[in-house]
Amino acid sequence: MSGMGYLVSWDIVEWIKQSDIPKTHLEGPEDKVFGEWLRDGHRARHRYNAKWSMYNYPEPPTRCTHELWPDTIAVHLLKNQEKWIHTLNYFNVTRGLKPSKLYHIP
């Protein structure tokens, strides 16, 4: 599943509620376990993989990181102000924003 986020159709929710597969397989990282439920239950054959559009911030480098790019849906692990500023500047989110008492952008 690749972890960062996923949407599930209502028929999958109902299947999870009724199936023995989720009830007997609960150990491990939740995203990996969820993907295994779907595989073992022969469910969710029509998936959209947005894995390379949802990734960890480029530093420190891991197998889940890469440089910022335009088709991004989500960037994970923005744990300090510098990472937020770099990401917001890259995506041009704050450029031209008028000053406000509600936030401070240096």
Buried (B, 14 or more C-beta within 10 A) or exposed (E): BBBBEBEBEEEBEEBBEEBEBBEEEEEEEEBEBBBBBBEEBEBBEEEEEBEEBBBBBBEEEEEBBBEBEEEBEEBBBBEEEEBBBBBBEBBEEEEEEEEEEEEEEE
